[in-house]
Amino acid sequence: MSFLVTPFEVSAKSLSEPAKCRFVHILPGIATRHSDTMDCFFRVNGHRALVSVPCAVLNKLRDSEQAYLTDQQLAEIAGLFLRRTLENGYDPTQAELVLGETELRTLARELGQF
């Protein structure tokens, strides 16, 4: 599979230099970490950054909005979430980011995905 999330650079409060972000891949955390998530992996200045989307959130979205997000759309949402989180002071060497229901809905609407 090939996903296109354009590499981006953002001014991060927690870093002394601009954060250069690159999408790596997406995979279900169900098999690898037993976490019931879809995991979007990025590289931020060479460090791994993980944005996890719980499957329960995706199921709620599907049931309430009749919206089915593709892997491509999910990667784009995760990229925007990472960008905003870095701008607000997230340190990519810390724990994974978990994308909640409210944030997912807001970002998906902002990107015109439903």
PyMOL commands that set and color helices and strands:
alter all, ss='L'
color gray80, all
select helices_A, chain A and resi 29-32+55-65+71-87+101-110
alter helices_A, ss='H'
color red, helices_A
select strands_A, chain A and resi 8-10+19-28+37-44+47-54+97-98
alter strands_A, ss='S'
color yellow, strands_A
deselect
rebuild
show_as cartoon
